[in-house]
Amino acid sequence: MAEKVLLKVKDLKQYFPVSGGIFAKKRYVKAVDGVSFHINKSETLGLVGESGCGKTTTGRSVLRLYEPTSGQIIYDDKDITKVDIMPYRRKMQIVFQDPYASLDPRMTVGDIVGEALDIHKLCESKKERREKIIELLSTVGLNSEHANRYPHEFSGGQRQRVGIARALAVDPEFIVCDEPISALDVSIRAQIINMFEDIQTQRGLAYLFIAHDLAVVQHISNRIGVMYLGKIIELASNDELAFHAVHPYTKSLISAIPIADPKKSRSIKRIVLKGDVPSPVDPPSGCRFRTRCSYANEICANEEPEFREISKGHFAACHHLDKVN
């Protein structure tokens, strides 16, 4: 039986205007430029790419923290692109990247976690509210005493646990995890990743997991999308992408994953990309990766490659897949 699709994104675009002079031509940062994907119930879709590729903007646009320029966001078979988003706030939540900036320093942890309960009127009494907050803190590995403390009294890992508890407070179905471990110590990252997996198993949550680290994304995700300059250029299952990646950019990311075995590490050929990521204000014509691609030729400059299915569930956008593989 086919898995139930929870979220479907079609041709999502998010442009931000660039300020200029009075007579200057209006220009836009094309942060997300025609992204399409779906996420099934209880599934994790990983989103990986360099800084500035549009990963975070994609996640925030899906939640309509940014109002999309165009495209469709379909949640549980309902188009929510232009409707009142408030009823869907309980279903869709986010865990932010920076645990230091995302928590109000003037509020206690109990009030931070309980704020969503108050907004959505989920508790009928103060006692019920208190019990719910303690339950949520326990779920993320904190105890009842922590409810009366302020964010500055916690470590980065503990603060991120508070952020996760806040996201879970309204019992959502879908969570955008916006680089939730990038600001944490390496020793804490594995604990947070394991917590996400345990919570997903217990609650049947779906995740859009955004990160720079492809190794982490491979560990937690069922499928992975690779973004470059506002577009998804390859999307496949975890194993398919790990062993049968076809896009030259994806191959370069995989070659950069550290390997613990020194002998095996020395035998791996690193694919080093030349040049810098072009500006999203004025992206290259045709294929956006062509300025850094060793296979690029005239067709890459003149025609944008089609994002097409090359095998079951494996999509890629490249004119030279036969040469790359």
C-alpha positions as CSV (number, residue, x, y, z in Angstrom):
1,M,0.0,0.0,0.0
2,A,1.3,3.4,-0.9
3,E,2.4,5.7,1.9
4,K,0.2,8.6,2.7
5,V,1.6,12.0,1.6
6,L,1.4,14.5,4.4
7,L,3.1,17.5,2.7
8,K,3.5,18.3,-1.0
9,V,5.3,21.4,-2.3
10,K,4.9,22.4,-5.9
11,D,7.2,24.9,-7.7
12,L,7.8,26.9,-4.6
13,K,9.5,30.3,-5.2
14,Q,10.7,32.8,-2.6
15,Y,12.1,36.1,-3.9
16,F,13.3,39.0,-1.7
17,P,13.5,42.5,-3.2
18,V,16.9,44.1,-3.2
19,S,16.9,47.8,-2.3
20,G,18.5,50.2,-4.8
21,G,18.4,53.8,-6.0
22,I,15.2,55.6,-7.0
23,F,15.8,54.9,-10.7
24,A,17.4,51.5,-10.2
25,K,15.9,48.4,-11.8
26,K,14.0,46.3,-9.3
27,R,16.0,43.2,-8.5
28,Y,15.4,40.1,-6.4
29,V,17.3,37.6,-4.4
30,K,16.0,34.3,-5.8
31,A,16.5,32.4,-2.5
32,V,14.1,29.6,-3.5
33,D,13.4,29.2,-7.2
34,G,11.0,26.4,-8.2
35,V,11.4,23.8,-5.6
36,S,9.1,20.7,-5.5
37,F,9.1,17.7,-3.2
38,H,6.8,15.7,-0.9
39,I,7.0,14.2,2.6
40,N,5.1,11.2,3.7
41,K,3.6,10.7,7.1
42,S,6.2,9.6,9.7
43,E,9.0,10.2,7.2
44,T,12.2,12.3,7.4
45,L,13.2,14.2,4.3
46,G,16.7,15.6,4.6
47,L,17.7,18.8,2.9
48,V,21.4,19.5,2.4
49,G,23.6,22.0,0.6
50,E,26.1,24.9,1.0
51,S,25.3,28.0,3.0
52,G,23.1,30.3,1.0
53,C,21.5,27.6,-1.1
54,G,18.0,28.2,0.2
55,K,17.5,25.4,2.7
56,T,16.3,27.4,5.6
57,T,14.2,29.7,3.4
58,T,12.5,26.6,2.0
59,G,11.6,25.4,5.5
60,R,10.3,28.7,6.6
61,S,8.4,29.3,3.4
62,V,6.7,25.9,3.8
63,L,5.5,27.0,7.3
64,R,4.6,30.4,5.9
65,L,6.9,32.2,8.3
66,Y,7.8,33.8,4.9
67,E,4.9,34.3,2.6
68,P,5.9,32.5,-0.7
69,T,6.2,34.5,-3.9
70,S,4.5,31.7,-5.8
71,G,3.9,28.0,-5.8
72,Q,1.7,25.6,-3.8
73,I,1.9,24.2,-0.3
74,I,-0.5,21.3,0.0
75,Y,-0.8,19.8,3.5
76,D,-2.9,16.7,4.0
77,D,-4.6,17.2,0.6
78,K,-5.5,20.8,1.4
79,D,-3.9,23.8,-0.4
80,I,-2.7,26.1,2.5
81,T,-0.8,28.6,0.3
82,K,-3.3,31.4,0.7
83,V,-5.6,30.4,3.5
84,D,-5.5,31.4,7.2
85,I,-2.5,29.6,8.5
86,M,-3.4,29.7,12.2
87,P,-5.4,26.4,12.3
88,Y,-2.3,24.7,10.8
89,R,0.2,26.1,13.4
90,R,-0.8,23.2,15.7
91,K,0.0,20.7,12.9
92,M,3.3,22.2,11.7
93,Q,6.1,23.4,14.0
94,I,9.8,24.4,13.8
95,V,13.0,23.8,15.8
96,F,15.3,26.8,15.1
97,Q,19.0,26.6,14.5
98,D,20.2,28.9,17.3
99,P,19.2,27.8,20.8
100,Y,20.6,31.1,22.2
101,A,18.6,33.5,20.0
102,S,15.3,31.5,19.7
103,L,14.4,31.6,23.4
104,D,13.1,34.7,25.1
105,P,15.6,35.5,27.9
106,R,12.8,37.3,29.9
107,M,10.6,34.1,30.2
108,T,11.1,31.0,32.3
109,V,11.4,27.7,30.5
110,G,7.9,26.8,31.8
111,D,6.4,29.9,30.2
112,I,8.3,29.3,27.0
113,V,7.0,25.8,26.6
114,G,3.6,26.7,27.9
115,E,3.1,29.7,25.6
116,A,1.8,27.6,22.8
117,L,-0.6,25.8,25.2
118,D,-2.0,29.2,26.2
119,I,-2.3,30.5,22.6
120,H,-4.2,27.4,21.4
121,K,-6.1,27.0,24.7
122,L,-5.1,23.4,25.2
123,C,-5.3,23.3,29.0
124,E,-8.3,24.0,31.1
125,S,-6.6,24.7,34.4
126,K,-3.2,25.8,35.7
127,K,-2.7,22.4,37.2
128,E,-3.2,20.7,33.8
129,R,-0.9,23.2,32.2
130,R,1.8,22.6,34.8
131,E,1.6,18.8,34.4
132,K,1.7,19.1,30.6
133,I,4.9,21.3,30.8
134,I,6.6,18.8,33.1
135,E,5.6,16.0,30.8
136,L,7.1,17.8,27.8
137,L,10.3,18.6,29.6
138,S,10.6,15.0,30.7
139,T,10.2,13.9,27.1
140,V,13.3,15.9,26.1
141,G,15.4,14.8,29.1
142,L,14.8,17.7,31.5
143,N,13.1,17.7,34.9
144,S,10.4,19.7,36.7
145,E,13.0,22.0,38.4
146,H,14.1,23.3,35.0
147,A,10.6,24.8,34.4
148,N,11.4,27.7,36.8
149,R,14.8,28.6,35.4
150,Y,15.7,31.1,32.6
151,P,17.4,30.3,29.3
152,H,20.7,31.8,30.4
153,E,21.0,29.2,33.1
154,F,21.2,26.4,30.5
155,S,23.9,25.0,28.2
156,G,23.4,25.1,24.4
157,G,22.3,21.5,24.4
158,Q,19.8,22.0,27.2
159,R,18.4,25.1,25.4
160,Q,17.9,23.1,22.2
161,R,16.0,20.6,24.3
162,V,13.7,23.4,25.5
163,G,13.2,24.4,21.8
164,I,12.2,20.9,21.0
165,A,9.8,20.7,23.9
166,R,8.2,24.0,22.8
167,A,7.7,22.5,19.3
168,L,6.1,19.4,20.7
169,A,3.7,21.3,23.0
170,V,0.9,21.5,20.5
171,D,1.3,17.8,19.5
172,P,2.2,18.5,15.8
173,E,2.4,16.1,12.9
174,F,5.2,17.8,11.0
175,I,8.3,19.6,12.3
176,V,10.9,21.6,10.3
177,C,14.3,20.9,11.9
178,D,16.3,23.9,10.8
179,E,20.0,22.9,11.4
180,P,19.1,22.0,15.0
181,I,22.6,20.7,15.9
182,S,24.9,23.0,14.0
183,A,25.3,25.4,17.0
184,L,26.0,22.5,19.5
185,D,29.1,20.9,20.8
186,V,30.0,17.7,18.9
187,S,29.6,15.6,22.1
188,I,25.9,16.8,22.3
189,R,24.9,16.3,18.7
190,A,24.5,12.6,18.8
191,Q,22.2,12.9,21.9
192,I,19.9,15.4,20.1
193,I,19.8,13.3,16.9
194,N,18.9,10.2,18.9
195,M,16.2,12.2,20.7
196,F,14.7,13.3,17.4
197,E,14.6,9.7,16.3
198,D,13.0,8.4,19.5
199,I,10.3,11.2,19.4
200,Q,9.6,10.4,15.8
201,T,9.1,6.7,16.7
202,Q,6.9,7.5,19.7
203,R,4.7,10.2,18.0
204,G,4.8,9.3,14.3
205,L,6.1,12.7,13.3
206,A,7.3,13.7,9.9
207,Y,10.5,15.9,9.6
208,L,12.0,18.2,7.1
209,F,15.6,18.0,8.5
210,I,17.9,20.8,7.2
211,A,21.6,20.5,7.7
212,H,25.0,21.2,6.2
213,D,26.5,17.9,7.3
214,L,25.6,15.2,4.8
215,A,26.7,12.4,7.1
216,V,24.2,13.5,9.8
217,V,21.4,13.9,7.2
218,Q,22.2,10.4,5.9
219,H,21.9,9.0,9.4
220,I,18.5,10.4,10.2
221,S,16.7,10.7,6.8
222,N,14.7,8.3,4.7
223,R,15.1,10.5,1.6
224,I,17.5,13.3,0.8
225,G,17.3,16.4,-1.4
226,V,20.4,18.2,-2.4
227,M,20.0,22.0,-3.0
228,Y,22.2,24.3,-5.0
229,L,21.5,28.0,-5.5
230,G,17.7,27.9,-4.8
231,K,17.0,24.6,-6.6
232,I,16.9,20.9,-5.7
233,I,19.3,19.3,-8.1
234,E,19.1,15.7,-6.9
235,L,16.6,13.8,-4.7
236,A,16.7,10.1,-3.8
237,S,16.4,7.6,-1.0
238,N,19.1,7.5,1.6
239,D,20.9,4.4,0.3
240,E,20.4,5.4,-3.3
241,L,22.0,8.7,-2.8
242,A,24.9,7.2,-0.8
243,F,25.8,4.6,-3.3
244,H,24.4,5.8,-6.7
245,A,24.6,9.6,-6.6
246,V,24.6,11.0,-10.2
247,H,24.9,14.8,-10.0
248,P,28.5,16.1,-9.9
249,Y,27.7,18.4,-7.0
250,T,26.2,15.6,-4.9
251,K,29.3,13.5,-5.7
252,S,31.5,16.3,-4.4
253,L,29.5,16.6,-1.1
254,I,29.7,12.8,-0.6
255,S,33.5,12.8,-1.2
256,A,33.9,15.4,1.5
257,I,32.3,13.2,4.3
258,P,35.1,12.3,6.8
259,I,35.9,8.6,7.2
260,A,37.2,7.3,10.5
261,D,39.4,4.6,8.9
262,P,42.7,6.3,7.9
263,K,43.5,3.7,5.2
264,K,40.1,4.0,3.6
265,S,40.2,7.8,3.9
266,R,43.5,8.0,2.0
267,S,42.0,5.9,-0.8
268,I,39.0,8.2,-1.4
269,K,39.5,10.7,-4.1
270,R,38.2,14.1,-3.0
271,I,36.2,16.1,-5.6
272,V,37.2,19.7,-4.9
273,L,34.9,22.3,-6.5
274,K,36.5,25.4,-8.0
275,G,35.2,28.9,-7.6
276,D,32.5,30.3,-5.3
277,V,28.7,30.0,-5.3
278,P,27.2,32.6,-7.7
279,S,25.0,35.3,-6.4
280,P,21.3,34.4,-6.1
281,V,20.5,37.9,-7.3
282,D,22.0,37.2,-10.7
283,P,22.3,33.4,-11.1
284,P,24.0,31.8,-14.2
285,S,21.9,31.1,-17.2
286,G,21.0,27.5,-18.0
287,C,22.4,25.1,-15.3
288,R,23.2,27.0,-12.2
289,F,26.0,24.7,-11.3
290,R,27.8,25.1,-14.7
291,T,30.3,27.7,-13.5
292,R,31.8,25.2,-11.1
293,C,31.2,22.0,-13.1
294,S,34.0,20.2,-15.0
295,Y,31.4,18.7,-17.5
296,A,29.8,22.0,-18.4
297,N,29.5,23.0,-22.1
298,E,27.4,25.1,-24.4
299,I,24.1,23.3,-23.7
300,C,24.6,23.9,-20.0
301,A,24.8,27.7,-20.6
302,N,21.7,27.8,-22.8
303,E,19.3,25.3,-21.4
304,E,18.2,24.6,-17.8
305,P,18.4,20.9,-17.2
306,E,15.1,19.1,-16.5
307,F,14.6,17.7,-13.0
308,R,13.6,14.2,-14.1
309,E,13.3,10.7,-12.7
310,I,16.2,8.6,-13.7
311,S,15.2,5.5,-11.7
312,K,12.4,4.8,-9.4
313,G,12.3,7.5,-6.8
314,H,15.6,9.0,-7.9
315,F,15.5,12.5,-9.5
316,A,18.3,14.6,-10.8
317,A,18.8,17.7,-13.0
318,C,21.9,17.5,-15.2
319,H,22.6,17.4,-19.0
320,H,25.5,15.1,-18.7
321,L,24.5,12.2,-16.4
322,D,25.9,9.7,-18.9
323,K,29.3,11.3,-18.6
324,V,29.3,11.8,-14.8
325,N,28.6,8.1,-14.2
